[in-house]
Amino acid sequence: MTGGLTIGQAAAYAGVTVKTVRHYHRLGLVDEPRRDSSGYRRYGSDALLRLVQVRTLATAGVPLAEVGELLDADADEFTAAIVDVERRLNDRIADLVARRDTLHRLADGDRALLPDRACAVLDRMRDLGFDAAYVAGQREGLVLALALIPGGFDGFLGQLELRLGDAGYVELTKRGWEAEGWDEHDPRIEELAIATADHYLENPSLMGDPEVMHAWIEASAKYALINTHGEAQAPVSTRLTALTEARLRAAGVPVPRE
């Protein structure tokens, strides 16, 4: 084209903005043409071709830092570089798909942070009529347990599954949650702790696999974080747990110490 194109025209023809053209100039991807006698920079067909090539590669996902080297490469180098860019794009796609799946799981609440087996335990609690606030607290405890002691998590879930199948445990646990409405010095709290501990002692299988318990003892500091989570919201439950565990220790049961 006689006289060449203005930067605005070149940008429009290449499918980019004037700002983008100037950015390409700053990066050295497209040579900046000299000014004509009128003081304007005019873009010829070579410059326009280069603009289109840069824009095409950038749109395809090639980082701008690699575009210049790619355009100046020979055929074999160009092919190898494109394969590498495609690999990185596939990795990004896989990452984005995983993020999308996480968003979908977030819509399901519990399933964003916990495996299906743990979610089934929470569903079981709801089916058994546990208070919604209690189940929410258990969910948070499970999230912490999975993060802090992943190696013992499956065993812990097995323990919970076993306990939820025991009517006595379910009844005592519900009474323990109802105790949140009691005064923290109410003597019934200690009575309930005794009843709970005695139920464990009468049904030792409810205390779970000794190896799982040993893993929790080895990680007692982490156990304390999980065991006292929500103390401010449920102080009576926290005290009840402490009294129950103290009675179990007194009976010779190896319970982790906070």
N, C-alpha and C positions, 0 to 999 in steps of 0.2 A: 504494500500500500504506500503510495507516494507520500513522503513526509513522515510516515510512521504514525504510531498511535500515542495518544496522551496516556498518562498513568491510569486515569479513570477508565478510558476505553480498553486498555490492556487488561485491567482488572476485571472488567465486565465480560470480556471475551473469554478470559481464563476461568471465570466462575468463582472469583475470590473478591475480597474487598481491597480498597486502596491501602488500608492499614496492613492487610496481610502481605501485599506486594512489598511495602516498605520493610516489613518484618523479614521477608525473604532476603531483601537487600542487606539488612544488618547482619544476618547470619551467613552471608556470602553464598547463598544458594542461587541467586540470580544476579548477574552483573548489572549495576546501575548504569543506564545509558548516559552518554554525554548530553549536555544541553545544546539545543540548536541555536541559531542566530537570534531567535526570539526569546531565548532563556528557558525554553521548555525542554524537558526530557522526552525523547521520542522512542517508542518501542517498535522494533522491527519484528519480522517473522521469527528470527532466531530467539529473541528474547521472549516472545509470546509462546513459542514451543517449550522453552525452558520453564516458563511459568506453569504451563499445562502439565508438564512432566512432574514438577515438584508438587503441585496440588494433587495430582492423581496418586502419587506415592504416599503423600501425607494422609489423604483420605482413606487409603487402603490400610493405614495403620503403621506405616513406617515412621519411626521417630524422626523429627526434623534434623536431629544431630547426625543421623545416618544417611539422610537423603542425598547430600552432595557426593559422598563417597560412592553411594550406590549408582548414581547417574554416571559417574566417571569410570565405573568398573567395566571389565570386559564381560563377554557373554557368560562364561563359566562362573566368574565371581558374582555376577548379577543373579544368576540362578540360585547359587548357594545362599546368597544373602536373603533372597525372597523366601527360600525354604525356612531359613532361621526366623524371619519375621512371622511367617505363617505359624511356626511352632509356638512362638511367644503369644501370638493372637489366640491360638487354641487354648493356651494356659490361662489367658485372661478370660476367655469365654467360659472355661470350666469354673474359674473362680466366681464369675458373675452368676452362673447358674447355681452354684452352691449358696451364694448370698441370697438369691431369689428364693431358693428352697427354704433357707432359714427364715426369710420373711413370711413365707407360707406357714411355717411351723409356729412362728410368733402368733399368728392368728388363732392357733390352737392352744395358746397359753402354755401349759406345762410342757408340751412337746418341743418347745424351742430350746430348752436347757437340759432336758432329761431324756433318757432312753425310753423306749416303749414299755419296757418291763416296769420301770419306776412309775410311769404314768398309769399303768394298770393298777399298781398298788394304791395310788391316790384315788383312782376311780372306785376301787373296792371300799376305801374309807367312806367315800360319799354314799355308796350304795348301802353301807351299814348304818348310815344316819349320823355320822360324825358331824359336828358343827363346822360350818364353812370356814370360820376363822381358824379352827384347829387344823383343818386340812391345808389351809394356806401356809400356816406355820410349818407343818410337816414338809410341804413342798420346798420351802426355803431351806429347811434342814437337809433335805435330800440333795439339793443343788450344792450346798456347802460340802456335804459328805463326798459327793462325786469329785469335786474340785480338790479337796484336801487329802482324801485317802482313796484314790481310784482303785487301788489294788484290793481293798476290802469292801468295795461297794456292792458287788454281786452277793457276797455273803451276807451283808447287812440287809439287802432286799429280801433274801431268802428268810432271814430272821423275821422281818416284818410280815411277810406272807404267811409264815407259820403262826404268828401271833394273831393276825386278823382272822384266822380260822378257829381261834379259841374264844368261846363265848364269854368266859370269865375275864379274860384279858380285855376284850372289847368293853364289857360293862365297867370294869375298874377304870379304864382309860377315859371313858365318857364321864364318869363321876369325877375323875381328876380334873377334867376341863371345866365341869360345872363348879368346881371348888374355887374357880377364879372369882366367883361372886362372894366368897367368904372373906372374913377378916383374916389377915395373914397369920394371926396368932390363934386362930380357931383350933381347938384341940382335935377337931375332926380331921385336920390335915395329917397329923401324926398317925391317927387311927387308920386313915386311908393308905398311908405309906406302909404301915405294918401289914395291912391286908394285901397290898400289891406285892410286897416282897415275899410274903408267905405264899402267894399264888405262884410266883416264880419258883420258889423252893419246892413246892408240891408238884410242879410241872417243869422240871429242869430243861426239857427240850426247848422251852420258850426262850431260854437264854442263848440259844443258837450254838453254832459250831465253835468249839474251844479255840480253833485256829483263828477264826474271825475275831473272837474276843481278844486273843493275844495280839493280833494286828492293831486293834484299837488301843490296847495297853501300851504298845510300843510307840504309838502316836498320841500319847495322852494330852499333849498341849493342843493338838488339833481337835481331839475329842472334846476338850473343854470348850473350844470355840463353838463347836456345833451344839454341844449339850446346853450351853447357856444362851444360845441365840434366842432373841425375843424375850429376854428376861424382863426388860422394862415393860413389855406389853402383857406378860404372863408371869408375874412374880410368884404367885402361889404354885403354879405348875413347876416352876424352877425349884422351889423349895421342896415340893413333893418329890421330885426326881432325886434331889440330893438326899432326902431322908430315906427313900427307898433303897438307893445305892449303898448308903451307909449300913443299913440293916443287912443287905446282901453281903457286904464285905465282912461284917461281923460274923456272918454264918459261914465264912470261908470261900465265898464266891469271888473269883478274880475280876473285879469290875475296875475299869480305868478310873484313875483319880484326876480331878480337875486341877 
